[in-house]
Every structure is written in C-alpha cells, then in structure tokens.
Amino acid sequence: MSSEILRIVVTGGVGAGKTTFIQTISEIDVVDTDKRATDELAELKEKTTVALDFGKLTITANQSLHLYGTPGQSRFDFMWDILIQKAHAFILLIDAHRPNQFRHARKLLNYMNQFVSIPKLIGITHTDCADAWEIEDIALALGFQDEADSTPIMAVNANQRESVFQALITIVEQLVVNSEQ
C-alpha cells in the first residue's frame, strides 16, 4: 500500500504565525529559510521567512501532512506560485490585532483563489491581544458577507498544539468531503 501525502500551504502576512504554526505541530525539525530582518520588519520581528518553512505530521500509518509555510512579504510572492501549485489545501493566517494587514490578507486570498480551487481555512491568530478584532468583523473585512461561502474561519493559537491540530483536522475534513464529491 502506498503512502499518501497531503500538501497544505500555510500562508498569511508577516508575523501572522505561519512559522510558529508549523513548528508547533511538526514531528520533524522544521526546515526553514528564516533570515535576519534588515528592513522595516526588524521593528516587528527579528527573523523573516524568505523562501519557505517545511514540516511534517503523520496522520495514519500511510497518510501524512506536509506543511509548507510561505513568506509573508509580497517581494517573495514568487514562492506563493511555486508552493500553491501542488497543494491540496491552504490555510490563511490573519493577525487579529493588526487591521492594517487585512488588505494584504484579502489580496493573498484572492491571489490563491485565482490559481487554485482547493479547500481553504482562515485562521485568526493573536485573538488574545487587547486590540484584536472580532472574528465576525475580520470576516466582513475579507469580504465574507455571503453565508453561502463555506470557508471555515476559526481562531488559531499558533503556539498551542491543540489549536493547530484543530485547524488541521478542519482542513483535512474539507479535503475528505471534496474527494467524496
């Protein structure tokens, strides 16, 4: 019996929690391409992803998730193309307390939807911050006014294994439903 690999792309803006998400759940040491931030990002974080992060999680004896984190900066958007092409699903992480990033998140969502028609999940991070927006308000800012859109939107704490695991269960369930249609 052959082994099935499900490729999940984890994308989002700078500081949304992509690298942490993958590090929290991966059963292997995460392969990362983090480099010291030298531009205005240095004020926000010490390191930034310049190509990708890669982690792995075994689901069953013959099924595993390969998790690919994209760079958050638009100047590395060529990696979005490369990583999304063979993805089975993607997770868009959005930082709830940085509304100035919502426009970038919407751009990323539209960009991914132009290239692929695959299951997706919107993970809202940093919901515990004092100035965090409510999930419903973020959904509206992203253009999810239509209840017919079945894209799951949920709070995700990238530092908590159980929270990351719940997001992955949700996206895998979507993959199963899509494969049955």
Disulfide bonds with the S-S distance in Angstrom:
none
